[in-house]
Amino acid sequence: MIDFKQLTKPYEQAAIKSLQKLVQSNSVYDENTVSTAHPYGLGVHDSLMIVYNMAKKDGFNVEYIDGRLTEITFGEGPKEIGIFAHADVVPATGDWDYPPFSGTIKDGYMYSRGTSDDKGPLIAAYYAIKALKEANLINGFKVRMVVGGDEERGSSCMHYYFQTLKKPAVTYGFTPDAEFPLIYGEKGITNYISTKTIDLYPLISLKGGKASNSVIDELNMVIVKDDSFMEMLRSRKLKFTYKNIGDEAHITIFGKSAHGSMPELGFNAGIAALEALGAHYSLGFLSNIAESYKDTKGRNLDAFYSSELLGDSSYNVGLIEYKDKTLTFTTNFRHPENVVIEDHLLQVADLTDMEVSAKSSSSPLLFDPQSPFIQKLLQVYQLETGDLESRPMAIGGGTYAKECPNTVAFGSAFKGRDGSIHQANEYVLLTDIYAQMHIYAHAIYALGVDL
């Protein structure tokens, strides 16, 4: 019997060095450097090229695909095992204890944007493949690892890979971008835009949020100068700063970021601002919007959904702007399989008195929890960890599994360690990287040989 922990142990320190290099690359989508050659900007390109050069040096077959992906392959055979990870990250908002692109290691942890989502798991999976390759254990099957550059904005990279380039599906695949033991189902995700042309005097402008799938942790607004409004913000115990410039007050309200799949874990500065403005200036429209989205499950919208397999709906207002008397915001809506999106958006439009349209939408994903594929991954996890209690689950987070056929999310987070993904001080425990390496090596081998 192969000892996968011993197989991957010699690669542990190299993996940490590679991860440090990768997280030091700021791979946030950058519209200022977008071009035909670099559709997601130069930062994403740099991270994809770090992976490309690493794999090329290690003797893999590698292809850099149109500035969108890096594809790594090895082995031959009728069965192909796929690993789909992403090199892009969300913006590094909030107050960090260490520079967010430094790869700082302290007390057995590495802190940086991307350490848990998803560069750490990417590196763990890569070194799992390398260990198998160099031990001559990839025989009779093929391994394909695809690293994308646009997962955080909706996975256009994988859509391009499978739908535009018509790349073949793998036999079995996993994405190391969720939780252990594994995910058999993912909620549908719809990003919808709400718009209303309206005079909200004394509000002049308002803007907040970096991504639709993150809770707004900072909102900037300009109002007609009014000291009583500041007193009201203090009475609500909101964290804010302001500066009077002429007849205007420039205000920044602070919240707490969280992943869009779990907005209840954050504090939405955008909703807090609308609520405060509506209450202080008797702007009923804003009060209604704030109240409608205050419950993150949709109960105040009369649009709460739930199912036995996929659980409850969630709503995150992730982007918001008021400019030229037009209010616009983007909501990240995650839902079970019993939702008809067209009917839902009509209902939201009617309740909020706004024009509502879908920006992007992905259907729910469901695998049979008892299928041989799911059970094999569960068995691998149990053998490598000794955890016989944790069960496959459904999540609100969206992963590459929705874009990649025959693929589920398998790890990488262990119970009790959320990695502070999409928040300040994102981290990974170094020993977790080591554990991921031997779990993934075992999984790739088992899927290639046993199924």
N, C-alpha and C positions, 0 to 999 in steps of 0.2 A: 504494500500500500504506500502511495506517495505521501510524504510529509510536506505539505505545501507551505507550512510555516518555515521549515528549514530551507525549502527551495527558494523562497523570496528573501530570506534574512540577509544574504550578502548584498542585496540591492538597496537596503534601507537608507543608508547614508547618501548614496547617489540620488535616490528619489527625493530626499529632502533638499539637496542642493539644486536639483532641477526645479523643484517647486518654488524655491526662493527666487530663482531666475525668472520663472514664469509669472509669479505674482508681482514682481517688480515692473512688469510691463503693464501700463495703464490701458486696458482694452475696453474701456467704455466707448460705446458708439459715439462718433464725433462727426457731426454734420459739417464742420468746418474743413475737414480733410477728406470728405467723401469724393470719390471720383469713379470713373468707369472701372479702373483697375482695382480700386479699393472701395467697394460699395458700402462698407461699414466704417470707413475711416482708417487712418494710419495706425492707430493704437491696436485695433483688432488685427490688422495685417501683421504687425510686429509679433503679436502672440502666436498667431497661426504659423508664422515663419520660425519661431523658436521651436515649436513642436516639429515642424518639417525638418529642420536642421538636426534636431536630436535624433529623429527616427532615421534620417539618411545616414548619419554617422554610425548608427547601430546596425546598419545592414538591412533595413526593411525596404520594401518597395513603397515609395512615397509619391504622392501627387498633390500639388497645391492647385486648388480648383477655383479659378476665376475670382480670387480675392475673398471667397466665401467659406471655404472649407480646406482642411488638410486630411487626406485619406492615406491610411497606412495599412498595408496588407502583407500577409505572410502565409505560406503553406498552400497546399493543393488538395482538392478532394471534392466530392459531391455535396458535402455539407459545409455551410459557411456560418460562422459565429460572429455576430456583430457587436461592437461596443460603440456607443454614441455619446460623446461628451462635448462640452462647450467651453470655449476660451474667452468669450465675452463676459463682462460683468456689469452690474448696475453701478450708478454713480456712488462715490464714497462720501455721502452726506453725513451730517452729524458730527459730534465731538469725539475724536479718536485719541486714545492714549499714546498711540504710536503712528507714524506716518502711514497712511493707508495703502501705499504701494512700496513698502519697505521690506517685507518678508521678515519682520522682527521676530526673533525666537527668544522666549523668556519662560523659564520654569516648565519646560516641556511642551509649550504651546507656540504655534506660529500665528502671528496676527497680521492680517492684510486682507484687502478686498479680494475675494476669489479663493481664499484658502479652503473654504467649505463648499462654495458654489461658484464654479465647479472645477477649479483648477487642481485642488487637492485630489479629488476623486479621479480626475483625468490622469494625473501623474501616477496614482496608485494602480489604475487599470493598465496604463502603459507599461509600467515595470512588471506587472503580472505577466503580460504578453512577452516581454523581453526575457523574463526568467524561464518561461515555458519554451521559448525559441532556443535559448542557449543550452537548455537541458534536452533538446531534441524530443520534446513532448508534443509538438504540433505535427502530428502524422495522420494522414488520411482525412484531414479536414482543413479548412481555410479559416483564417482569422482576419477580420476587417475592422479596423478602428477608424471612425470618422469623427473629426473634431470640427465643430461648427463655430461660426462667428456672430450669430444673431439670435441665440435662444431667448435672451431676455426681452427682446422686442417682438417675439411671436414666431420664432423658428423659420424665418424666410429662407435661411441657409439650407435646412433640410428639405423644405418644400422644393427649392431649386434642385437639390440633389436628386430627389426621387421623382418629382413631377416634370421638371424641365429637362434634365439630363437623362431621365428614365433609367436611373441606376437600378439594378436588380435588388429585390428584397433578400435579406439574409434568411437562413433557415430558422435560427433563434438569435435574438438580440437582447441586450439590456443597456440601459443608460444609468450611470452611477450618480444620480442627481435627485435622490429623495431620501428614503429611510430604509433601514433594515427591519424585518427580514426581507420584505419585498412588497411591491404595490401591484395588486391585480386590477385596480380601477382608478381612473382619474376623472374628476368632474369636467364638464364642458366649460370652456372659457370664452366669454364674449366681452370685448371692449366696445362700449357704445358711447357716442358723443351726444351730449345734451346742449342745446343752444337756445338763447332767448335774447332778443333785442329789447332793451328796457332801460329807462333812466333810473339809476339807483343813487341819485344825489343824496347825500354829499360824498358818496364814493366816487373817486376819479378813476382809479385803476387798481387791479389786484392780479397777482400771479403767484402760483405755488405748484410744487411737485416737479419731480425729475423723470418719473416713469409711472405708467398706469398701474403697474403691479407692485408699487410700493406706497405705503401710507405717507401722506404729505407731512414732512417734519419741519418745514419752514415755508412761511407764506409772507410775501411782501405786498403791502397795499399803500395807496395814497388817498387821503381824504382831505376835505376842507378842514383846516385847523380847528381843533375842538378839544380842549383840555378835559372836558367832562367825559369824553369817550375813553380817554386814558384811565380816568378814575373808575369807569365801569369795567375796563379790562382788569384792573387791579382787584376789583371786588370779586371778579370771577376766578381770581388766582391763576390767570394765564401768564405764561412766561413770554415777555415781549420786550422790544426796544423801540424807541421812536426818536425822531429828530424833526423839529419844526423848521421848514424852509419857506420863508415868505408866508403866504396864506395857506400853505399845505403842511400836512403832517405825514411824514413817511414812516410807516410802522412795519416792523417785522414780528410776526407771531411764530412761536416755536412749538412744535409738537414732538411726537416720538415716532420714528420710522418702524415699520414692520413689513413683512412679506405680504403681498396682496392677497394671498390665500388665507391669511390669518389676520385680518385687519383689526380684530378685537384685541390683539396684543400691542397695538400702537395707540397713538393719540393724534387724530387728524387735525392739523392746524387749519386746513381749509374749511372744514365743517365748523370748527370753533369760531373762525372769523365770520362766516356767514351768519352763524347763530348770534354772535355779538352785534353785528351790524343790524340785523333784523330787529333784535330786541331794542337797541338803543334809539334807532331812528324810525321805528314803527314801519319797517319795510316788510310787509307781510309775505311778499314773494320769497325773500331770502329766508325768513323764518320757516316757511313751509319746506323749502329745499333742505335746510339744515335738519329739521325734524324728520323729514322723509328718510334721510341717509344716516341718521344718528344710530339707529339699530343696524349693525353690520350684517345681520342675517336677512334683512328685507321685510321685517314684520311691519314697520311703519309705512312701507310702500304697498302694503297688502300684497306682497310678492315674495313671501317666504315659501321655499320649496324644500322637500326632503324625500329621500328614498332609503330603503333598507340597505342597499348595496353601496350607495355613494354619499349618503348623509345629507347635510344641510347646505343650503345656498349661502353665498357671501357676497357682499358689495363693498368695493373700495373705490372711493373717489380719489384718483391718483394724480390727476392734472386739472388745474383750474385757472381760468383767466377772465378778467373783465377789462375790456378795452374798447374804446369808441362806443360806449353804451351797449356793448354786446357781452353777455355772460356765456362762457363755454366751459364745460368740464367733461372729462373722460372718466367713465366708471369701468372698473374691472369686475365683471360679474361672473361668478363661478357657480355652477349649478349641476344638479343630478340629471338623470336621463329622462325625467318626466316633465321637461320644459319645452314649450314651443316658442322659439325665440321671437318670431314675428309677432305673435300675440302678446308676449311679455313686453316688448318694446312699445307697443301701442298702449298698453296699460300704464307703463311708466310715464309716457308722454302725457297721457290724460291726467294722471294724478299730479304731476309736477308742473303742468302748463308750459311745457317746453317742446321744441322739436328734437326728436330723438332718432338717431340712426346708428346702425352697426358699423364699426370701423373694421373689426376682425372677429372671426368666430371659429371655434373648434368644437367638434362634437365630443361627448363623453367617451371614455375608453373603458371597456370591460373585458376581462379574461375570466374564464371559468377557474375559480380558485382550486378546483380539484383536478385540473388538467395535468398531464405528465410534465409539461414545461414548468408550470408554477411549482409543482411538487418537487421537481428536481432541484430548482434553485433554493427552495425551502430546506431541503435535505442537506445541501451544501452548507448553507448558513448554520444549520444546527450542528453539523459535524465539526465545523471550524470554530464555533463559539461555545458549544455546550448549552446554548439557550434553547430549551424545548417548549417554552411558554409563549413566546411572541408569535403572533400569527400574521399571515399576509393581510394587507389592509387596502382601503381606498383612501385617496387624498384629494384635497382641493387644489394642490399645486399642479401646474401643467408641466410636463417634461417632453423631451424628444419622442417619447413613446407614441405620442399622437401622430407624429409625422413619419415615423419609421415602422414599416410593417413588421409584424411578428416580434415586437419588442415590448419589454416592460421595464419599469424602474426598479433597480435592485441596489439598495443602499443609496447613499454611502453613510448616512448619519446613524449612529448607534443611539439607543434609547437614552434619553436624558441629556443629550448633547445636540442642541439645535444649531451650534456654530455661529449664532448671531447673524445669520444670512440676511442680507438686505438691510442690515443695521450697522451702526458704528461698532468698531472693535470686532469685526468678523474674525473667527479663529478656527484653528483645527488643532487637536491634540496629536502630537507626533506619533504616539503609539497607536492611534486610530488609523493613521496612514499605513502603518505597518500591518495592522490587522486587515485593512481593506485589500492590501496587496495579496495576502495569501488566500483570502476569501475569493477574490476575483480570479486568481490563477486556478483555483479548484473549480470554480464555476465554468470558466472557459473550457477547461479540460473535460469536465463532466458533460457539458452540452455537446462537445465535439465527439466524444467517445461513447457515452452511455445512451444517448437518446437517438 
